[in-house]
Amino acid sequence: MLCFENVRKVYKDFELNCSMRVEPGCITGLIGPNGAGKSTAFKAALGLIRTDGGRMEILGKPADQLLPSDREQIGVVLADSGFSRYLRIKDLLPVLDHLYHGFSREEFKQNCRKLSLPMDKKIGEFSTGMKRKLQLLAAVSHDADLLILDEPTSGLDVIARDQLLGLLREYMEKDGRSILISSHISADLEGFCDDVYLIDQGRIILHEETDNLLNRYGLLKVTPEQYAGLDQAYILKSRREDFGYSCLTDQKQFYVENYPNIVIERGSIDELIMMMNGRES
């Protein structure tokens, strides 16, 4: 559905150089700290910036050969874009109708009512959460095959996030659809994505299925004495703490079976980001 092979974008103080795939029928998460390259990768995929090398395919075609009809099959939410603040939702209806052959006006209006978005109020008077809801509704309203979503739940409270994730789950009920999504809210990705890529300083440093990440990865909490006697073969990263060391492993069961006296915590996306982007002690 989407493929990056050594895609490069060079800025004065930053370089993106990454490879990743979004398979048909899958929800793929792109995670990493601020400035890691997530938004740059999204803009490269959409042709909003000129790349300096590598190969990109979207919907089975080279990205630079997409036709307008192909682009209609992509729904987009970007963190730094939105609709004109002077428009009302009812003003958007003819625009979306004109842009997308697959736009469903009635379904869009129904979803607006479901998410308490007023048709007659200017978008500039919307809260941040309301604007984000509107962006996502527009992205899923025209029967796209691929969604590219940069921080779609940013600025939303727990209830609104749950509503929007429910909307995305409904979207995925049709076979062959895919989503590439980034989010700083790890709980969203842990319960939603099939696989995740971790990006740091413009490069992919880890790719893992979410189930494997949550089941196989773990965080060992050990004293200096325990650390000295620890088999380091399956330690990915270690960090010095006040009590001793925190150690990230992708073979949690090995340490459960062989080191019954150490504390082993379940791995999480937050811990993965912090450990993989930190320095070994």
N, C-alpha and C positions, 0 to 999 in steps of 0.2 A: 504493500500500500504506500509506504514511504521508505526510501533507502538513501542513506548518506554513506559515501565511501571517501574517506580522507578529505572531507570538505574543509576548505581553508578560507578564512577571512582575516586579513592582517590590518591591524590598526597600529598607531604609534606606540601604544603601551599595552597592547593585548593582541593575542592571536588565537583564533578558533581553528582547531584541527581535529575533527571528530568523525567517527563512523558509528552508525546505528541504524536499526530497522524497526519499522512498525508493521507487524504482520496483519493480514486480513482477519477480522473478527477479534482483534486484541485491543486492550487498553494499555498503553505504554506510558510510564511516568518518566519524566526527565527531572532529576533532582540535583541540588547543589546549592552552595551559599550564594548570596548576592554577588554579582559580578563574575560568576563562574562561566557564563557564556550561554545560558538558557535562552534568553531573548534574542541573542545574536543568531543562534541556531534556528529559532522559529522564523525570524525575518529572512534568513537565507533560504529556508524552505519555501517561503511565499514569494520569493523574488523581489523583496523590498530592499535588499542590499545586493550589490554585485560581489560575488565570491572571487577568490584568487586561486582556486584550484579544486581538484576533486570532482566527484560525480554525484549528482542527485537525481533520483527517480521519484515521481509522485504518480500514483494511480497507474503504474506500469509504463509511464513515459518519461523521457528526460525532462527535467523541470522546465527547461527553456523551450520546449516544444508543446507545452500545454495550450490547448485552444480555449476560447472563452467558454465553450460548453463543458470542457473539463474542469475549469475553475469553478463552475457552478456546483461541482460535486465536492467542494471543500468549504467547510464552515469554520470561521475563525473568531477567536477572542484574543486580543492582544492587551497586555497590561497598560500600555500607554496610548490607547486609542479609544474612540467612542463616537457617538452621534452628536450632531450639532445641538448645543444647549438651547437653541431657539425653537427647535422642533418639538412637536407633541407626537405621541405614539401614533395617533390617527393620521398624522402627516407622513409617517414612515410607510404606511400600508401600500400606497401606490408606488413608492420607490422600490420596496422589496418585491412587489408584484412585477415591476418592470425588469428588475435585475435577475430574478430567478424564475425559470419556468416551473420549477417544482414547489414554489412558495404556496403554502396553504394559509390563506387569510383567516379562515374560520378557526383553524387549530391554533394559530398564533394569537388571536383574540381570546380564545378560551384559556390558553396558558397565561396570558396577561391577567385575566380575571383570577385565575388560580393563585398567582403570585402577587396579587393585590397591586398591580401596576395600573395607574389611571390613564385612560386614553386621552384626556383633554388637558393634562398638566404638562407644562414645558419641561423638557428633560433637564434643563439647567436647574430646576427646582427639586430634582430627585436627590435622594441621599446616595452615597457611594454604593451602598448595597443594591438599591433600586436600579442604578445604572448598570451594575454588573449583571443583574437578573435580565435586563433588557438585552444586553449584548449576547448573553448565552441563548436566550430565546430566539433571537434573530439567527444565530449560528445553526440552530437545529431546526429551523422552520422551513427549509427548502429541500429536504430529502437528500442531504449531502452524504457521501460515502465515507468521508474522512473529516474529523474535527481536529483542529490544531488550537489548543487552549492554553494560553499563558496566564497562569494565576487566576483562573475563572472564579474561585471562591474567595478571593481577596476582598476584605472589607465586609464580609457577610457574617451575621451571627450564626449560632449553631443551628437554629431552625431553618434559616434561609439556605445554609449550606446543605442541609439534609434534603430540602426541597429540590435544589438544583442537581444534586447527585442522583436523586430519584429520577429526575428528568433525563439525565444522561444514561441511566440504566434502561429506561424505556427506549431511548434512542438506539441502544445496542441490541435490543430484542430482534431487530431485523438483521438477517444473516449478511455477512460480508462487510459490515461497517467497522471502522476503527477510530481510535482516539489517541492523539499524542497530547499529554497534559503535564503541566508543571504546577507545583503548589508548594508553599512553605508550610502547609498544614499537613503534617505527616500522617495523621489519622485518616485523612481523606484518601491518600494514596495507598496506605496499607490495606484498607478495606475495599479498594476500588480497582487497582491496577493488576494486570496479569504479570507484568514485568517492569523493572525500573532500570534506568541508566543513571549513574552518578557522574556528573561532570565537575571538573575543577580546573581552573585556569585554562579553559578552552579545550580540555581534553577529557575524553571518557576514561575514567579510571576503574569503573566496575559496571558490569551488567549482570543482572540476576533475576530469575523468576521470583515474584513476591512471596510465594509459598515457601520457596527454598530460603529466602532471606529471613523470614520469620521463624522457620522451623530449624534450619541448620545453623544459623548465625547466633552467637551468644556473646555476652560480655562477662569475662572472668574478673572477679574482684579478689585480689590476692595480696597477702603481706609480702614484705621483701624476702622473707625466708621461703615462703611458698613459691614466689616468683623464681628464686634461684634454682629450685628443684623442678621447675615446670618444663615439660617437653615443648620446645618452641616450634616444632615442625608445622603446626597448624595455627600459629599466631600471625594474623595479618598486620596488626598494629598494636603497640603498647603505649601507655601514657602513665607518667608518674603522678600519683595522687598523695594526699596527706596520709592515708592509711597504708599505702604501698603502691600497687599498680592496677590499672584497668587494662584488660587485654581483649582485643576483638578477635574472634575466631569464626571460621566458616565450618568448623567441625565440632559443634557443641557437644554432640553425643560422645565423642572420644574422651572429652574431659569429664563428662558426667560419669562415665564408666571407670575411668582410671584415676580420678582425683575426687573422691567422694567428700573430702573435707573442705573443699574450696567453694566459695559462693559463685554461682553461675546464674546470670540474669538473662532473660529473653532478649534477643536482639530487636532493635527498632530502627526505623529509617532515620530518626533524629540522631541516635547513637552512631549509626553508620556514617552519617555526614560528618559528625564531630570527630570521630576517630580516623576516618579515611582522609580527612583534610588536615589532620594534625600531624605533628612530628613524632617520630618514635623517640622514646626516652632511653 
